[in-house]
Amino acid sequence: VNAVDEGLEALSRLGVNFPKKISKLVHAREIIKTKYMMKGLCIMSLSDHPTMEDENRRIVMNMMEMLLVMTYVSNQALFVLITLKMAQWSICYGVSKHSSMAFACYGVLLCNGMGDAAGGTKFGKVAMSILERFSAKDME
């Protein structure tokens, strides 16, 4: 058992599940869901989105962020799903310092996977604004 499996098991116990087998259909569904959730939102205003108040959700966001770092190279299919889940949570439940990583990684997905460099750049700026908002020096 590796650290990613342990992290996924811990998240599962907290009610956050990711599929064992990740297909292109799963990716497409989650990308569409995320884009739908962002429909009508001004991207740059996400840095001013309400704060995530629920401590348990902030803990889960922290755990997902740790998994993002581990999966970037080792399991890119899972990396994409974690990025999308964190972005969705940030929209639904408010932003935390961990949202900066979600939006930065979402920006990377837009640039590299979807050919949207302008959108990716906007999300990078949102990520930096969130870091500043939460004075998250530990994450710079």
Steps between C-alpha positions, in 0.01 A plus 500: 500500500639841405437854623249576223295189588510596869385853415217372283392264779499786752295717265258212442443472876411870490250445218715621208546224244692471177453214253760224489493496120499840336380514141487787255123500553549560874738787419258648246208481745695678775638765264149575376370511858775742603448725198124498565557602862716790380249613239401858567778556753763763438822298524693784659231540769570149629777647715226700678267200528368433854739328738470126564384504862458127566815371672438142384482613137824696543665184637378303197628774268839477671504122451404534135774758453759258637373237257527749213870535564548123512291423191630770265768262370387161629132496398394785273150360450440527875675838508238634258208370708641638825559838336142508374355389836695772683383764251140380537521513879650849487205618292235322710635535853726805477870554457785422735875528460486153341279637222808676367653163411171383349471803274870498408473134397172569318685770310766246403227266376348778293837589345636150441193284459245734347709751308360799693810699594302817573267316738793322661674832559186643665482206738868543582426861597203387711727251677751774582222730625371227730850448642517871574148507647583225749859618559603144415876546507538126570359425154701739283 
